[in-house]
């Protein structure tokens, strides 16, 4: 940094500062021309709306290189026990399964040679890989329904987390699958193949024998009040997801417990959703 004396009487010119970067929203199907600093070696970049992972996901295609940059619209991971580390479709956290399936079909029509995914290995058989990804999401839909059919009439509640555990390809994918399985279940519910019911938990069952109406945190709320608020939050999350409005999922419940009382972090969510076939 220059000393103050060095700046005395100096005149700062506008040209001394870089121009502000302008931005605008890109449109699906828009084609951009990219050039180097000399205005040469132009590259074409096609914008592709790719909702599914998120509502605003996008992919970019470079026809000169037959290369597709998909972000999280397509993911890959190496096959286990494969010395060549062949890339295979990896399960993706999906906000909207129907939109995700449509996006995969749209990307498949491009028939790219190379795919640069958001996660995982470079994909050198793009067309085949997308075909396998389409099969994988369809298979997940069938597997979720099959698991519920097997449990029909059995004792115990079937929640999304348990279904994801049975569907997982490996340990790393279980957490990713939980959110996607929730969306698959909501899709099956819209098709009137399954129904959900609330599983409300009792604060007395996890209070260690203490009265939850008397366990008060620094935020002023008692344990039973925390339970009630989380129940309302969870209901709102599921209803928003069912109406495709998105939702903060569990983050609001976890943050609420953290703010109100450190001990409440050990409290399981006070409301979950169980599923069964119609």
Buried (B, 14 or more C-beta within 10 A) or exposed (E): EEEEEEEEEEEEEEEEEEEEEEEEEBEEEEEEEEEEEEEEEEEEBBBBBBBBBBEEBBBBBBBEEEBBBBBBBBBBBBEEEEEEEBBBBBBBBBBBBBBBBBBBEBBBEBEBBBBBBBEBBEBEBBBEBBBBBBEBBEEBBEBBBEBBEEBEEEEEEBBBBBBBEBBBBEEEBBEBBBBBBBBBBBBBBEEEBBEBEEEEBEBBEBBEEEEBEEBBBEBEBBBBBBBBBBBEBBEBBBEBBBEBEEBEBBEBBBEBBEBBBEEBEEBEBBBBBBBBBE
